[in-house]
Amino acid sequence: MKVNVEIDCTPLEARQFFGLPDVAPMQNAVMDRLQQQMLSNIEKVSPEALLQSWFTFDPKLAERFQDMFVAMAGFGGGAGKKDKK
């Protein structure tokens, strides 16, 4: 014998029926705090802020990056060329 029982209720009603706690206030508090943290940190990931944080510890770093890219591109003023005599 096979018996099927369908119960039409909301998740809140099911939790109350089984005696489970209502976690909605805690979830709302956590989500509000997460949103506040994300909004407060969004300025830190702007392109200007990232570049400023990368280049503040060494003022010559931008020149070193430029020299590195020039050398990698083969425009390093004879880098990789050997004098044949």
Phi, psi and omega in degrees: 000137181237130181236129175248132178236126177249130179242124180257104179209164178277163177301324178297316179296321179294317178298318179296320180298318181275358177081019179279151182287155176276112184262005182300316178298321179293318178297319179296319179295317179295317180294322177296317180294319178298318179296319178298317179295318180296317180292324180287333181264358185292332179291334182288340182253014175288152181303321180296316181294321179297313179297319179297318180290329180288323188256007181279333185281341180214109182296338181271001184296321179298320178294321179295320177297317180297314179299320180295316180292323178296317180295321180291329181280350179091011180258026187278024177068051178095009178294127180089351178269142177245140179285123177258123179239000000 
